[in-house]
C-alpha cells in the first residue's frame, strides 16, 4: 500500500480537530435532527471518529486521479494486449496448370509426279513427186505440191479411205496424201479417223449449184444441175460425194469436174444394200467449197 500524501494527512487532521470541538448550531430554533444535534454520549462520538478514520484509510489507500488515469490506461493496454489477434486471411492464388498443346504436324504427302510420255506422231518423208489435197481422195481440191524428201508428221487418218492427214514442215496448214507417196516411220494404227470439214478450207463466193436433180435408169443414176458461172481464174468446177450400192455394199465415191461447163454425172447404183444411197453436190472455186446441196436420190 502506498503511504498517504501530505495533502491527505492534513485533511484528516482537520477532520479530527473539528470532531473534538462542539458544533455550532447555525439554526438555534431547531433542536435535534441531523443538523444541530450533538452526540449525547462518548460512545456516539467514538463511532463518529471511527467513521472518519475509515474514510481516511479508504481515501489514503485509493489511487490519485493521476494514478487512476495511469491505471485506466494500463488496464486498457492490458486488455488490448489480451485481445486475440484474428489473422487476416490472405488469398493464396491457386495456380491451374494449363497443359501445353503440342501440335502434331500434318504430314503432307507430296504426290509423285509420273511423267506422262509425250506422244510422238509418226514421221513421214515424201518418196516421189505428188500432190497434197484438202481431202482424202484425188477428187478433192489441190492444196500443195510435194517434192521428194519433204518431211512431216502424220496426225489423223481418213474414215472412208487409207489416206493420211499430214502436217508437212514446209507448210503452215494440214493436207492429205495417199500412203503410197510417203515413207512412214512409226505406228499409225492408233491415230484418230476423221471426216474433212470442207467449210474450213476457205470461202466460196458463188454458192451451191441450183436445180439439182437425179433420175434412175436401171442400175444407173444420172445427177444434173444448172451451170454456176465463174471467172476462169477461180473456176474449179464441181465436186460430188456419194454413197452408192455396189455388190450389196454401200461404197463411198467422190467425183469432180475441172470446170463449170459440165453439169451432169452418171454413177452405177444397184439395189440390195441395207441402207439407201445418197449424195451431195458442191460448187468449187480456187478458194474453197460452197455449202453442199443434197441430191434427191431415186430409189432402185
GROMACS elastic network, one bead per residue, 0.5 to 0.9 nm:
[ bonds ]
;  ai    aj funct       b0    kb
    1    61     6  0.65640   500
    2     5     6  0.87263   500
    2    60     6  0.79004   500
    2    61     6  0.67238   500
    2    62     6  0.88278   500
    2    63     6  0.86534   500
    3    60     6  0.74154   500
    3    61     6  0.79804   500
    4     7     6  0.80970   500
    4     8     6  0.61483   500
    4     9     6  0.65696   500
    4    57     6  0.86794   500
    4    59     6  0.86498   500
    4    60     6  0.51130   500
    4    61     6  0.74614   500
    5     8     6  0.53056   500
    5     9     6  0.63937   500
    5    10     6  0.89160   500
    5    60     6  0.76522   500
    6     9     6  0.50984   500
    6    10     6  0.63482   500
    6    11     6  0.87412   500
    7    10     6  0.54022   500
    7    11     6  0.64736   500
    7    12     6  0.89818   500
    8    11     6  0.51056   500
    8    12     6  0.64598   500
    8    13     6  0.88319   500
    8    56     6  0.79724   500
    8    59     6  0.80049   500
    8    60     6  0.68774   500
    9    12     6  0.52167   500
    9    13     6  0.62795   500
    9    14     6  0.87032   500
    9    56     6  0.84942   500
    9    60     6  0.85897   500
   10    13     6  0.51074   500
   10    14     6  0.62126   500
   10    15     6  0.86522   500
   11    14     6  0.53147   500
   11    15     6  0.64304   500
   11    16     6  0.89572   500
   11    56     6  0.85807   500
   12    15     6  0.50658   500
   12    16     6  0.63458   500
   12    17     6  0.87300   500
   12    52     6  0.79351   500
   12    53     6  0.78342   500
   12    56     6  0.63556   500
   13    16     6  0.51213   500
   13    17     6  0.62086   500
   13    18     6  0.86211   500
   14    17     6  0.51825   500
   14    18     6  0.62446   500
   14    19     6  0.86838   500
   15    18     6  0.52223   500
   15    19     6  0.63275   500
   15    49     6  0.89938   500
   15    52     6  0.75026   500
   16    19     6  0.51093   500
   16    20     6  0.66748   500
   16    49     6  0.73069   500
   16    52     6  0.78844   500
   16    53     6  0.87428   500
   17    20     6  0.54432   500
   17    21     6  0.68475   500
   18    21     6  0.54292   500
   18    22     6  0.81247   500
   18    23     6  0.82447   500
   19    22     6  0.75809   500
   19    23     6  0.82290   500
   19    45     6  0.81123   500
   19    48     6  0.82250   500
   19    49     6  0.72797   500
   20    23     6  0.89330   500
   20    45     6  0.88319   500
   21    24     6  0.88796   500
   22    38     6  0.75109   500
   23    26     6  0.89719   500
   23    36     6  0.76305   500
   23    37     6  0.84052   500
   23    38     6  0.68189   500
   24    27     6  0.87088   500
   24    36     6  0.77104   500
   25    28     6  0.56140   500
   25    30     6  0.85547   500
   25    35     6  0.79799   500
   25    36     6  0.53350   500
   25    37     6  0.81230   500
   26    29     6  0.88985   500
   26    30     6  0.89391   500
   26    35     6  0.86704   500
   26    36     6  0.74002   500
   27    30     6  0.55598   500
   27    31     6  0.81478   500
   27    35     6  0.82850   500
   27    36     6  0.69702   500
   28    31     6  0.69994   500
   28    36     6  0.78668   500
   30    33     6  0.81391   500
   30    35     6  0.85229   500
   30    36     6  0.70529   500
   30    37     6  0.89694   500
   31    35     6  0.85977   500
   31    36     6  0.63538   500
   31    37     6  0.66104   500
   32    35     6  0.73987   500
   32    36     6  0.59346   500
   32    38     6  0.81192   500
   33    36     6  0.64595   500
   33    37     6  0.58812   500
   34    37     6  0.62084   500
   34    38     6  0.89201   500
   35    38     6  0.87497   500
   37    40     6  0.83297   500
   38    41     6  0.89265   500
   38    45     6  0.89376   500
   39    42     6  0.76096   500
   39    43     6  0.85026   500
   39    44     6  0.56229   500
   39    45     6  0.60279   500
   39    48     6  0.89480   500
   40    43     6  0.85310   500
   40    44     6  0.69360   500
   40    45     6  0.81185   500
   41    44     6  0.54310   500
   41    45     6  0.66855   500
   41    46     6  0.88364   500
   42    45     6  0.50891   500
   42    46     6  0.61056   500
   42    47     6  0.86893   500
   43    47     6  0.63014   500
   43    48     6  0.87423   500
   44    47     6  0.51565   500
   44    48     6  0.63660   500
   44    49     6  0.87570   500
   45    48     6  0.51318   500
   45    49     6  0.62513   500
   45    50     6  0.85572   500
   46    49     6  0.51959   500
   46    50     6  0.61243   500
   46    51     6  0.86994   500
   47    50     6  0.50063   500
   47    51     6  0.62813   500
   47    52     6  0.87893   500
   48    51     6  0.51228   500
   48    52     6  0.64373   500
   48    53     6  0.87657   500
   49    52     6  0.51277   500
   49    53     6  0.62511   500
   49    54     6  0.86491   500
   50    53     6  0.51333   500
   50    54     6  0.62363   500
   50    55     6  0.87057   500
   51    54     6  0.50729   500
   51    55     6  0.62507   500
   51    56     6  0.86377   500
   52    55     6  0.50409   500
   52    56     6  0.61801   500
   52    57     6  0.86252   500
   53    57     6  0.61611   500
   53    58     6  0.85762   500
   54    57     6  0.50785   500
   54    58     6  0.61329   500
   54    59     6  0.84258   500
   55    58     6  0.50949   500
   55    59     6  0.59413   500
   55    60     6  0.83675   500
   56    60     6  0.58267   500
   56    61     6  0.83476   500
   57    61     6  0.59367   500
   57    62     6  0.85602   500
   58    61     6  0.51730   500
   58    62     6  0.62090   500
   59    62     6  0.53878   500
   59    63     6  0.81407   500
   60    63     6  0.77535   500
   60    64     6  0.89110   500
   62    68     6  0.85868   500
   63    66     6  0.78148   500
   63    67     6  0.54365   500
   63    68     6  0.56372   500
   63    71     6  0.86710   500
   64    68     6  0.58316   500
   64    69     6  0.84571   500
   65    69     6  0.61363   500
   65    70     6  0.84968   500
   66    69     6  0.52107   500
   66    70     6  0.62572   500
   66    71     6  0.86277   500
   67    71     6  0.59558   500
   67    72     6  0.83955   500
   68    72     6  0.59883   500
   68    73     6  0.85120   500
   69    72     6  0.50243   500
   69    73     6  0.61441   500
   69    74     6  0.84636   500
   70    73     6  0.51521   500
   70    74     6  0.60338   500
   70    75     6  0.84523   500
   71    75     6  0.59243   500
   71    76     6  0.84702   500
   72    76     6  0.61254   500
   72    77     6  0.84610   500
   73    76     6  0.50219   500
   73    77     6  0.59921   500
   73    78     6  0.84708   500
   74    78     6  0.59921   500
   74    79     6  0.83519   500
   75    78     6  0.50185   500
   75    79     6  0.59393   500
   75    80     6  0.83762   500
   76    80     6  0.59482   500
   76    81     6  0.83459   500
   77    80     6  0.50013   500
   77    81     6  0.59600   500
   77    82     6  0.84943   500
   78    82     6  0.60333   500
   78    83     6  0.87018   500
   79    83     6  0.64871   500
   80    83     6  0.52641   500
   80    84     6  0.87468   500
   81    84     6  0.80556   500
   82    85     6  0.89312   500
   83    86     6  0.89337   500
   85    88     6  0.89240   500
   86    89     6  0.89046   500
   87    90     6  0.88154   500
   89    92     6  0.89490   500
   91    94     6  0.88866   500
   97   100     6  0.89032   500
   98   101     6  0.88417   500
  103   106     6  0.88428   500
  104   107     6  0.89372   500
  105   108     6  0.89128   500
  109   112     6  0.88848   500
  110   113     6  0.88256   500
  111   114     6  0.88913   500
  113   116     6  0.88406   500
  115   118     6  0.86910   500
  116   119     6  0.88349   500
  117   120     6  0.88348   500
  120   123     6  0.85244   500
  120   153     6  0.89640   500
  120   186     6  0.84925   500
  121   153     6  0.58709   500
  121   154     6  0.60475   500
  121   155     6  0.65834   500
  121   186     6  0.74210   500
  121   187     6  0.83190   500
  121   188     6  0.81747   500
  121   191     6  0.86324   500
  122   152     6  0.86615   500
  122   153     6  0.55765   500
  122   154     6  0.54850   500
  122   155     6  0.78904   500
  122   184     6  0.66157   500
  122   185     6  0.55123   500
  122   187     6  0.62186   500
  122   188     6  0.65253   500
  123   151     6  0.73708   500
  123   152     6  0.57890   500
  123   154     6  0.61238   500
  123   183     6  0.82172   500
  123   184     6  0.57523   500
  123   185     6  0.51960   500
  123   186     6  0.65881   500
  124   150     6  0.82427   500
  124   151     6  0.56248   500
  124   152     6  0.53194   500
  124   153     6  0.56228   500
  124   154     6  0.68402   500
  124   166     6  0.83256   500
  124   168     6  0.85638   500
  124   182     6  0.59496   500
  124   183     6  0.53143   500
  124   185     6  0.62005   500
  124   186     6  0.87565   500
  125   148     6  0.75518   500
  125   149     6  0.55821   500
  125   150     6  0.55814   500
  125   152     6  0.66143   500
  125   153     6  0.86396   500
  125   181     6  0.85691   500
  125   182     6  0.53265   500
  125   183     6  0.51993   500
  125   184     6  0.68114   500
  125   185     6  0.86324   500
  126   129     6  0.74445   500
  126   130     6  0.81585   500
  126   146     6  0.71352   500
  126   147     6  0.65710   500
  126   149     6  0.51288   500
  126   150     6  0.52195   500
  126   151     6  0.64589   500
  126   152     6  0.86868   500
  126   181     6  0.59267   500
  126   183     6  0.63529   500
  127   130     6  0.88569   500
  127   147     6  0.78896   500
  127   148     6  0.50489   500
  127   149     6  0.64219   500
  127   150     6  0.82849   500
  127   180     6  0.84958   500
  127   181     6  0.56785   500
  127   182     6  0.52856   500
  127   183     6  0.64465   500
  128   146     6  0.79174   500
  128   147     6  0.64524   500
  128   149     6  0.81153   500
  128   181     6  0.58068   500
  128   182     6  0.74953   500
  129   145     6  0.76579   500
  129   146     6  0.56066   500
  129   148     6  0.56927   500
  129   181     6  0.76905   500
  130   144     6  0.87932   500
  130   145     6  0.61499   500
  130   146     6  0.50909   500
  130   147     6  0.67436   500
  130   148     6  0.84439   500
  130   177     6  0.82333   500
  130   181     6  0.67703   500
  131   138     6  0.89340   500
  131   142     6  0.68487   500
  131   143     6  0.73201   500
  131   144     6  0.58969   500
  131   146     6  0.56518   500
  131   147     6  0.88011   500
  131   176     6  0.86871   500
  131   177     6  0.71586   500
  132   135     6  0.87210   500
  132   141     6  0.89978   500
  132   142     6  0.63785   500
  132   143     6  0.53809   500
  132   144     6  0.50148   500
  132   145     6  0.60756   500
  132   146     6  0.66765   500
  132   166     6  0.89812   500
  132   174     6  0.89950   500
  132   175     6  0.56842   500
  132   176     6  0.54285   500
  132   177     6  0.53008   500
  132   178     6  0.84967   500
  133   136     6  0.71806   500
  133   137     6  0.76207   500
  133   138     6  0.74430   500
  133   139     6  0.87673   500
  133   140     6  0.60798   500
  133   141     6  0.57500   500
  133   144     6  0.67439   500
  133   145     6  0.89405   500
  133   174     6  0.89987   500
  133   175     6  0.54319   500
  133   176     6  0.50717   500
  133   177     6  0.66038   500
  134   137     6  0.86005   500
  134   140     6  0.59080   500
  134   141     6  0.56652   500
  134   142     6  0.64213   500
  134   143     6  0.57413   500
  134   174     6  0.79861   500
  134   175     6  0.53270   500
  134   176     6  0.60314   500
  134   196     6  0.77603   500
  134   198     6  0.77067   500
  134   201     6  0.74740   500
  135   138     6  0.79804   500
  135   139     6  0.81344   500
  135   140     6  0.52639   500
  135   141     6  0.72985   500
  135   142     6  0.87878   500
  135   158     6  0.86831   500
  135   163     6  0.86399   500
  135   165     6  0.83836   500
  135   175     6  0.71049   500
  135   176     6  0.57407   500
  135   177     6  0.84097   500
  135   195     6  0.84616   500
  135   196     6  0.60389   500
  135   197     6  0.86011   500
  135   198     6  0.79414   500
  136   139     6  0.85564   500
  136   140     6  0.72572   500
  136   157     6  0.86210   500
  136   158     6  0.62917   500
  136   159     6  0.89247   500
  136   160     6  0.83061   500
  136   161     6  0.67303   500
  136   162     6  0.78095   500
  136   163     6  0.52273   500
  136   164     6  0.71279   500
  136   165     6  0.77302   500
  136   175     6  0.85765   500
  136   176     6  0.55326   500
  136   177     6  0.68371   500
  136   178     6  0.75107   500
  136   195     6  0.86514   500
  136   196     6  0.78275   500
  137   140     6  0.58849   500
  137   161     6  0.77040   500
  137   163     6  0.72527   500
  137   176     6  0.79890   500
  137   177     6  0.79908   500
  137   178     6  0.76756   500
  137   254     6  0.73972   500
  138   141     6  0.79982   500
  138   142     6  0.84883   500
  138   177     6  0.89575   500
  138   178     6  0.87300   500
  138   254     6  0.83112   500
  138   255     6  0.85323   500
  138   256     6  0.89075   500
  139   142     6  0.87380   500
  139   239     6  0.73513   500
  139   240     6  0.86180   500
  139   254     6  0.60131   500
  139   255     6  0.54170   500
  139   256     6  0.53221   500
  139   257     6  0.84735   500
  140   143     6  0.88533   500
  140   239     6  0.76163   500
  140   254     6  0.81021   500
  140   255     6  0.83307   500
  140   256     6  0.75246   500
  141   236     6  0.82042   500
  141   239     6  0.89297   500
  141   284     6  0.80975   500
  141   285     6  0.88979   500
  141   286     6  0.79618   500
  141   288     6  0.77162   500
  141   289     6  0.87240   500
  142   145     6  0.82837   500
  142   286     6  0.88364   500
  143   174     6  0.89514   500
  143   175     6  0.66865   500
  143   176     6  0.85115   500
  144   171     6  0.85935   500
  144   175     6  0.79881   500
  146   149     6  0.86426   500
  146   150     6  0.66850   500
  147   150     6  0.58362   500
  148   151     6  0.88485   500
  148   182     6  0.88849   500
  150   168     6  0.71998   500
  150   169     6  0.76241   500
  150   170     6  0.76352   500
  151   167     6  0.87056   500
  151   168     6  0.57833   500
  151   169     6  0.60384   500
  151   170     6  0.79337   500
  151   182     6  0.89270   500
  152   166     6  0.65518   500
  152   167     6  0.54689   500
  152   169     6  0.51890   500
  152   170     6  0.81801   500
  153   165     6  0.87048   500
  153   166     6  0.56459   500
  153   167     6  0.55145   500
  153   168     6  0.65164   500
  153   169     6  0.81151   500
  153   184     6  0.86473   500
  154   157     6  0.81517   500
  154   164     6  0.65690   500
  154   165     6  0.60004   500
  154   167     6  0.65385   500
  154   168     6  0.86387   500
  154   184     6  0.82427   500
  154   188     6  0.76032   500
  154   191     6  0.83877   500
  155   164     6  0.76162   500
  155   165     6  0.57634   500
  155   166     6  0.56598   500
  155   167     6  0.70177   500
  155   174     6  0.88510   500
  155   188     6  0.86785   500
  155   191     6  0.68276   500
  155   192     6  0.78710   500
  156   164     6  0.61565   500
  156   165     6  0.51407   500
  156   166     6  0.73284   500
  156   188     6  0.82506   500
  156   191     6  0.53886   500
  156   192     6  0.51814   500
  156   193     6  0.57379   500
  156   194     6  0.67679   500
  157   161     6  0.81346   500
  157   162     6  0.68436   500
  157   163     6  0.62042   500
  157   165     6  0.59158   500
  157   176     6  0.89566   500
  157   188     6  0.80916   500
  157   189     6  0.88468   500
  157   191     6  0.64575   500
  157   192     6  0.60796   500
  157   194     6  0.63410   500
  157   195     6  0.88028   500
  158   161     6  0.54149   500
  158   162     6  0.60283   500
  158   163     6  0.56951   500
  158   164     6  0.63935   500
  158   165     6  0.74879   500
  158   176     6  0.89129   500
  158   192     6  0.83446   500
  158   193     6  0.51371   500
  158   194     6  0.54188   500
  158   195     6  0.63292   500
  158   196     6  0.80918   500
  159   162     6  0.78134   500
  159   163     6  0.88700   500
  159   192     6  0.89350   500
  159   193     6  0.51999   500
  159   194     6  0.56312   500
  159   195     6  0.61239   500
  160   163     6  0.87385   500
  160   193     6  0.89178   500
  160   195     6  0.81933   500
  160   251     6  0.88239   500
  160   252     6  0.66628   500
  161   164     6  0.88011   500
  161   252     6  0.86451   500
  162   178     6  0.71314   500
  162   179     6  0.69990   500
  163   176     6  0.64732   500
  163   177     6  0.56769   500
  163   179     6  0.58197   500
  163   180     6  0.89865   500
  164   175     6  0.83049   500
  164   176     6  0.54648   500
  164   177     6  0.55662   500
  164   178     6  0.64585   500
  164   179     6  0.64795   500
  165   174     6  0.66306   500
  165   175     6  0.55796   500
  165   177     6  0.66876   500
  166   173     6  0.88707   500
  166   174     6  0.56861   500
  166   175     6  0.56814   500
  166   176     6  0.60388   500
  166   177     6  0.73941   500
  167   170     6  0.85786   500
  167   171     6  0.71084   500
  167   172     6  0.77353   500
  167   173     6  0.65624   500
  167   175     6  0.68294   500
  167   176     6  0.88531   500
  168   171     6  0.54297   500
  168   172     6  0.77726   500
  168   173     6  0.78979   500
  168   174     6  0.72376   500
  168   175     6  0.82163   500
  169   172     6  0.76097   500
  171   174     6  0.74882   500
  177   180     6  0.82649   500
  177   181     6  0.71678   500
  177   182     6  0.79855   500
  178   181     6  0.59841   500
  178   182     6  0.76699   500
  179   182     6  0.57406   500
  179   183     6  0.77281   500
  179   184     6  0.82127   500
  180   183     6  0.77563   500
  184   187     6  0.83217   500
  184   188     6  0.84502   500
  185   188     6  0.88088   500
  187   190     6  0.70170   500
  187   191     6  0.83118   500
  188   191     6  0.54533   500
  188   192     6  0.89353   500
  189   192     6  0.84450   500
  196   199     6  0.89136   500
  196   200     6  0.87320   500
  197   200     6  0.56995   500
  197   201     6  0.75228   500
  198   201     6  0.56531   500
  198   202     6  0.80995   500
  198   288     6  0.74762   500
  198   289     6  0.62400   500
  198   290     6  0.84406   500
  198   291     6  0.86467   500
  199   202     6  0.65046   500
  199   203     6  0.75265   500
  199   204     6  0.89637   500
  199   288     6  0.74946   500
  199   289     6  0.64157   500
  199   290     6  0.74084   500
  199   291     6  0.73002   500
  200   203     6  0.82435   500
  200   288     6  0.85028   500
  200   289     6  0.89746   500
  201   287     6  0.75697   500
  201   288     6  0.57581   500
  201   289     6  0.75215   500
  202   286     6  0.89593   500
  202   287     6  0.53828   500
  202   289     6  0.71979   500
  203   285     6  0.88684   500
  203   287     6  0.58002   500
  203   288     6  0.55572   500
  203   289     6  0.69665   500
  203   290     6  0.75535   500
  204   207     6  0.62993   500
  204   208     6  0.89459   500
  204   283     6  0.81587   500
  204   284     6  0.73953   500
  204   285     6  0.64851   500
  204   286     6  0.82751   500
  204   287     6  0.62036   500
  204   288     6  0.55156   500
  204   289     6  0.56890   500
  204   290     6  0.52991   500
  204   291     6  0.84580   500
  205   285     6  0.81655   500
  205   287     6  0.86356   500
  205   290     6  0.78366   500
  206   209     6  0.86737   500
  206   228     6  0.74906   500
  206   229     6  0.82134   500
  206   230     6  0.74202   500
  206   283     6  0.74688   500
  206   284     6  0.85671   500
  206   285     6  0.80928   500
  206   290     6  0.71855   500
  207   228     6  0.85525   500
  207   282     6  0.83177   500
  207   283     6  0.66486   500
  207   284     6  0.88605   500
  207   289     6  0.83361   500
  207   290     6  0.50345   500
  207   291     6  0.65760   500
  207   292     6  0.88640   500
  208   228     6  0.82163   500
  208   281     6  0.76537   500
  208   282     6  0.56590   500
  208   283     6  0.52796   500
  208   284     6  0.86563   500
  208   289     6  0.85211   500
  208   290     6  0.52419   500
  208   291     6  0.56347   500
  208   292     6  0.61822   500
  208   293     6  0.64863   500
  209   212     6  0.69981   500
  209   225     6  0.64926   500
  209   226     6  0.64343   500
  209   227     6  0.72151   500
  209   228     6  0.62405   500
  209   238     6  0.85299   500
  209   281     6  0.73073   500
  209   282     6  0.66316   500
  209   283     6  0.59964   500
  209   290     6  0.85629   500
  209   292     6  0.83564   500
  209   293     6  0.71781   500
  210   225     6  0.59823   500
  210   226     6  0.54627   500
  210   227     6  0.78176   500
  210   228     6  0.78607   500
  210   293     6  0.84009   500
  211   224     6  0.78790   500
  211   225     6  0.52829   500
  211   226     6  0.59521   500
  212   223     6  0.72171   500
  212   224     6  0.56667   500
  212   226     6  0.71840   500
  212   281     6  0.82191   500
  212   293     6  0.76694   500
  212   294     6  0.81705   500
  212   295     6  0.65147   500
  212   296     6  0.77277   500
  213   222     6  0.82781   500
  213   223     6  0.56931   500
  213   224     6  0.53132   500
  213   225     6  0.64660   500
  213   295     6  0.64856   500
  213   296     6  0.61079   500
  213   297     6  0.80513   500
  214   221     6  0.64781   500
  214   222     6  0.54115   500
  214   224     6  0.62341   500
  214   225     6  0.89882   500
  214   295     6  0.68751   500
  214   296     6  0.60619   500
  214   297     6  0.59601   500
  214   298     6  0.66836   500
  215   220     6  0.83587   500
  215   221     6  0.55206   500
  215   222     6  0.53599   500
  215   223     6  0.67179   500
  215   224     6  0.86360   500
  215   296     6  0.88240   500
  215   297     6  0.76716   500
  215   298     6  0.63124   500
  216   219     6  0.71512   500
  216   220     6  0.56770   500
  216   222     6  0.64248   500
  216   269     6  0.88321   500
  216   297     6  0.84862   500
  216   298     6  0.61499   500
  216   299     6  0.78866   500
  216   300     6  0.74568   500
  217   220     6  0.51719   500
  217   221     6  0.62003   500
  217   222     6  0.79554   500
  217   300     6  0.89973   500
  218   221     6  0.79014   500
  218   269     6  0.85582   500
  218   270     6  0.80421   500
  218   300     6  0.74127   500
  219   267     6  0.85222   500
  219   268     6  0.57037   500
  219   269     6  0.50931   500
  219   271     6  0.75115   500
  219   300     6  0.72793   500
  220   266     6  0.66621   500
  220   267     6  0.57085   500
  220   269     6  0.55048   500
  220   270     6  0.75021   500
  221   265     6  0.83621   500
  221   266     6  0.55919   500
  221   267     6  0.55261   500
  221   268     6  0.63951   500
  221   269     6  0.64998   500
  221   297     6  0.80086   500
  221   298     6  0.75971   500
  222   264     6  0.69175   500
  222   265     6  0.56358   500
  222   267     6  0.65303   500
  222   268     6  0.89284   500
  223   263     6  0.83949   500
  223   264     6  0.53970   500
  223   265     6  0.51691   500
  223   266     6  0.61722   500
  223   267     6  0.82842   500
  223   295     6  0.76342   500
  223   296     6  0.88508   500
  223   297     6  0.85680   500
  224   263     6  0.58322   500
  224   265     6  0.65939   500
  224   266     6  0.88241   500
  225   228     6  0.89075   500
  225   263     6  0.55195   500
  225   264     6  0.64409   500
  226   263     6  0.63352   500
  226   264     6  0.88381   500
  227   260     6  0.62356   500
  227   261     6  0.64303   500
  227   262     6  0.76846   500
  227   263     6  0.60591   500
  228   237     6  0.84795   500
  228   260     6  0.62393   500
  228   261     6  0.82509   500
  228   263     6  0.89256   500
  228   283     6  0.74585   500
  229   235     6  0.84350   500
  229   260     6  0.67852   500
  229   261     6  0.85315   500
  230   233     6  0.83808   500
  230   234     6  0.66020   500
  230   235     6  0.54361   500
  230   236     6  0.86868   500
  230   237     6  0.87204   500
  230   259     6  0.89999   500
  230   260     6  0.71042   500
  230   285     6  0.79313   500
  231   234     6  0.54448   500
  231   235     6  0.57890   500
  232   235     6  0.51608   500
  232   236     6  0.85017   500
  232   259     6  0.85818   500
  233   236     6  0.84938   500
  233   285     6  0.86645   500
  233   286     6  0.78424   500
  234   284     6  0.85194   500
  234   285     6  0.50393   500
  234   286     6  0.50474   500
  234   287     6  0.76136   500
  235   258     6  0.78700   500
  235   259     6  0.58486   500
  235   260     6  0.65262   500
  235   284     6  0.69955   500
  235   286     6  0.66249   500
  236   239     6  0.89965   500
  236   256     6  0.89389   500
  236   257     6  0.75088   500
  236   258     6  0.52696   500
  236   259     6  0.51245   500
  236   260     6  0.70207   500
  236   283     6  0.79775   500
  236   284     6  0.51241   500
  236   286     6  0.60586   500
  237   256     6  0.72012   500
  237   257     6  0.51713   500
  237   261     6  0.75325   500
  237   262     6  0.79191   500
  237   282     6  0.88274   500
  237   283     6  0.63795   500
  237   284     6  0.53817   500
  237   285     6  0.68706   500
  238   255     6  0.84232   500
  238   256     6  0.55545   500
  238   257     6  0.53615   500
  238   258     6  0.71064   500
  238   259     6  0.70717   500
  238   260     6  0.68335   500
  238   262     6  0.85343   500
  238   263     6  0.82946   500
  238   281     6  0.71826   500
  238   282     6  0.56309   500
  238   284     6  0.51943   500
  238   285     6  0.83853   500
  238   289     6  0.88901   500
  239   254     6  0.74368   500
  239   255     6  0.59166   500
  239   257     6  0.67207   500
  239   258     6  0.89992   500
  239   280     6  0.83720   500
  239   281     6  0.58557   500
  239   282     6  0.50720   500
  239   283     6  0.64497   500
  239   284     6  0.66344   500
  239   289     6  0.84683   500
  240   253     6  0.81346   500
  240   254     6  0.56321   500
  240   255     6  0.51293   500
  240   256     6  0.61276   500
  240   257     6  0.89144   500
  240   265     6  0.87944   500
  240   279     6  0.70885   500
  240   280     6  0.58148   500
  240   282     6  0.64586   500
  241   252     6  0.75514   500
  241   253     6  0.59631   500
  241   255     6  0.66490   500
  241   256     6  0.88426   500
  241   278     6  0.87935   500
  241   279     6  0.55624   500
  241   280     6  0.54763   500
  241   281     6  0.67469   500
  241   282     6  0.86089   500
  242   251     6  0.81336   500
  242   252     6  0.59849   500
  242   253     6  0.52568   500
  242   254     6  0.63553   500
  242   255     6  0.85451   500
  242   277     6  0.75043   500
  242   278     6  0.57651   500
  242   280     6  0.63533   500
  242   281     6  0.87206   500
  242   295     6  0.89289   500
  243   250     6  0.58950   500
  243   251     6  0.52560   500
  243   253     6  0.60316   500
  243   254     6  0.87864   500
  243   269     6  0.89578   500
  243   276     6  0.84331   500
  243   277     6  0.53627   500
  243   278     6  0.55425   500
  243   279     6  0.61266   500
  244   249     6  0.79584   500
  244   250     6  0.53244   500
  244   251     6  0.53264   500
  244   252     6  0.67183   500
  244   253     6  0.72604   500
  244   267     6  0.81256   500
  244   268     6  0.73462   500
  244   269     6  0.52762   500
  244   270     6  0.75778   500
  244   273     6  0.89171   500
  244   276     6  0.80254   500
  244   278     6  0.68748   500
  244   279     6  0.82496   500
  245   248     6  0.59761   500
  245   249     6  0.54086   500
  245   251     6  0.61457   500
  245   268     6  0.78943   500
  245   269     6  0.50438   500
  245   270     6  0.51710   500
  245   271     6  0.64352   500
  245   272     6  0.73135   500
  245   273     6  0.58866   500
  245   275     6  0.85035   500
  245   276     6  0.78376   500
  245   277     6  0.63276   500
  246   249     6  0.53267   500
  246   250     6  0.64090   500
  246   251     6  0.68015   500
  246   268     6  0.74625   500
  246   269     6  0.61054   500
  246   270     6  0.55612   500
  246   271     6  0.77653   500
  246   272     6  0.83042   500
  246   273     6  0.79403   500
  247   250     6  0.83566   500
  247   270     6  0.74083   500
  247   271     6  0.85243   500
  247   272     6  0.77251   500
  247   273     6  0.81710   500
  248   270     6  0.76625   500
  248   271     6  0.71891   500
  248   272     6  0.50999   500
  248   274     6  0.78454   500
  249   272     6  0.80965   500
  249   273     6  0.58727   500
  249   274     6  0.82179   500
  250   273     6  0.63925   500
  250   274     6  0.81511   500
  250   275     6  0.73209   500
  250   276     6  0.82214   500
  250   277     6  0.72263   500
  251   277     6  0.89751   500
  255   265     6  0.87057   500
  256   259     6  0.89422   500
  257   260     6  0.75386   500
  257   261     6  0.86785   500
  257   262     6  0.69289   500
  257   263     6  0.87130   500
  258   261     6  0.88519   500
  258   262     6  0.86183   500
  258   284     6  0.89653   500
  259   262     6  0.69245   500
  259   284     6  0.87352   500
  260   263     6  0.72484   500
  260   283     6  0.84792   500
  260   284     6  0.87625   500
  262   265     6  0.83329   500
  269   277     6  0.76849   500
  269   300     6  0.79386   500
  270   273     6  0.79833   500
  270   300     6  0.68070   500
  271   276     6  0.87855   500
  271   299     6  0.83103   500
  271   300     6  0.55379   500
  272   275     6  0.87892   500
  272   300     6  0.88084   500
  273   276     6  0.68815   500
  273   277     6  0.83849   500
  276   297     6  0.87118   500
  276   299     6  0.74716   500
  277   297     6  0.68804   500
  277   298     6  0.84844   500
  277   299     6  0.78982   500
  278   294     6  0.79411   500
  278   295     6  0.67485   500
  278   296     6  0.76110   500
  278   297     6  0.56656   500
  278   298     6  0.87769   500
  279   293     6  0.86331   500
  279   294     6  0.62097   500
  279   295     6  0.54129   500
  279   296     6  0.81113   500
  279   297     6  0.73488   500
  280   292     6  0.57928   500
  280   293     6  0.53741   500
  280   295     6  0.53538   500
  281   291     6  0.85896   500
  281   292     6  0.54438   500
  281   293     6  0.52091   500
  281   294     6  0.66062   500
  281   295     6  0.68434   500
  282   289     6  0.64042   500
  282   290     6  0.55951   500
  282   291     6  0.64084   500
  282   293     6  0.66108   500
  283   288     6  0.87042   500
  283   289     6  0.60878   500
  283   290     6  0.53217   500
  283   291     6  0.78705   500
  283   292     6  0.79480   500
  284   287     6  0.80190   500
  284   288     6  0.60436   500
  284   290     6  0.64275   500
  285   288     6  0.55940   500
  285   289     6  0.66163   500
  285   290     6  0.82856   500
  286   289     6  0.83960   500
  289   292     6  0.82651   500
  294   297     6  0.85683   500
